[in-house]
């Protein structure tokens, strides 16, 4: 048997449009979003995970009344750019590219790409497209199924227009890595490798590091890490010199390192080290969770 791999996730959404409309009891305007694998017969795969035959895709089809797409199209363009800002991506490395007459699909009213300045230059990251009613009309034509929508307020029946956002999740990962990576010279003549992830997307939010393993400090630190695990993604590391452990955390982008030392056993305070500035601050353990939450909320890349 011949098996065909889908080149995008959107067609499944169109096929399920009527099902979602009835089972979810939603009214237009509404959107359907999904994440899944897509496949392309790429002649040349290159630039690490940027261009590959198999990749993860994030797509949303937003269904709206014909005519209102003029309002929703710029709305979703703005929302999608805000998304990358919330991820902490440098907005100077993002730009819009509008499709010209030679690029615009024959069924599309308008289309923009969000491009990111990758190490190999400006490349497409996501597309926002005004697709009119082409997709639903074609599915309706060849399936013989009624894909129109009956407006309960006006009693008007129409084929919804679609505003689509289509992003490569794999490319988003590469973007986050490229944007965060930095090599900083140190006063000692060394180079500090650091990933400046925004705390929201950092794989590890908080690392707990005992200054030494002996004298009960290691046990205290392990207990603290288990407590913090209820609020954050944490990591416990007691192997090696404290300076090297800081560097390891810098390399994976951990924004906050908590050091437990002898003073901790005396006054219940710990040292919190900030990844970007490498500054340290002494804080009582009872204030640690709200302090980190506020630091994440106020985060700005140094």
Buried (B, 14 or more C-beta within 10 A) or exposed (E): EEEEEEEBBBEBBBEBBBEBBEEEEEEBBBBBEBEEEBBBEEEEEEBBBBBBEEBBBBBBBBBBBEEBBEEBBBBBBEEBBEBBEEBBBBEEBBBEBEBEEEEBEEBBBBBBBBBBBBEEEBBBBBBBBBBBBBBBBEBBEEEEEEBBBEEEEEEEEBBBBBBBBBBBBBBBEBBBBBBBBBEEEEEEEEEBEBBBBBBEBBEBBBBBBBBBEEEBBBEBBBEBBEEBBEBBEBBBBBEEEBEEBBBBBBEBBBBBBBBBBEBBEEEEBBBBBBBBEBEEEEBEBEEBBEBBEEBBEEBEEE
